[in-house]
Structure formats: C-alpha cells, structure tokens
Amino acid sequence: MARRYSKKASRKVAQAMRERKRGKLRSGRSGKKVTSRKQAIAIGLSQARRAGAKVPKKKSSTRKRSTARTKTAARKKRTSK
C-alpha cells in the first residue's frame, strides 16, 4: 500500500506544530494565535497542499446540502397552503 501523505507534507505539519508550540502560529484571516493541535495540523496540511505535496483531498461536508434541501421543502409546503 502506498503512502497517503508525502514526506514534504509531514515536514510542513511538523513545522506548523513547532510554530504553535512557540506561540508564533497564526490563523488565516483573523490572525489570532492558534492553540489547538488539530488546527495546527490542518494549517500544516493546507500549506502542504499549496506547496504541491501529496495530501489527500479534504472531505466535503454533506450536511450543508441536506439542510438546504429541507429548507426549500419547508418553504414549498408553506407557500402551497
């Protein structure tokens, strides 16, 4: 079985974890300090993706689509009465 993540990806994640430990890792738009391990890993993986490393695609959430369907169905019921 082949490796899921490349060595480049693991290096990016390790770098992000070190930055988090030192208190230097910041999140994207807001620029707030990152304290969560999970968030640090996610930032490292996204940096690896941008750098062209072999990283599996993000899982897309299906929850958004299902809630949109129920809202439109509820709207149709209300307007048909």
N, C-alpha and C positions, 0 to 999 in steps of 0.2 A: 504494500500500500504506500502511496506517495505522501510526502509531507503536505500538510494542509497550509501551513504558514511558512514563508521563506525565512532564511536567517536574517535578512535585511529587516523583515517585519519584527522579529523578536528583538533586534537591536534597537529599533525605534521605540518599542514598548518599554524596554529596559531604560532607555534614555528618559522617557516620559516619567517613569516611576522614580528615577533619581531626582528629576526636577521637582516632582511632587514632594519628595522627602525633604528636600532643601527649602521648600516653600516658594519655588520660582515658577511653578507650572500655573498657567492662567487659562481660563476657558475662553472660547471664541469671542462672541460679540460683547458680552458684558465685561469681560476682562477680570472677573472675580477669581480669587485664588481657589485652586482645585485641592480638595482634601480627601475626596473619595478615591479608593483604589480602583473601583470599577470605571469611574470616569477617566482616570489617568490611563487605564488600559485602552479605553475607547479612543482617546485622543491619540495615543501612540499608533493604534491601528489605522486611524484615518490619515495620519501623517504618512504611514507606510503605503497606503493606497495611493495617495497623491504622488509619492515618490516612485510609484510603479512596481512595488513589491507584490509578491504573490500572496494575496489575502482573500479569503472567501468573501462573497458579496454580503452586504448587510441583509438581515431578514426584514422583509417589509411587513408592516403590521396590517392585518386584515380587519382589525377592529374598526378602523375608520370607515371602511367601505360598508360594513354591516350596519353601523349606526346611521349612516347616510340613507341607506335603503329603508330602515324603519321610520325615519323621519318623513321621507317622501310618501310612504304608505299611509302614515298617520295624517298627513296633510290632505291626501286624496280622500280619505274617509270623511274628514271634516267638511271638505268642500262639496262632497256629493250629497250630503243631507239637506 
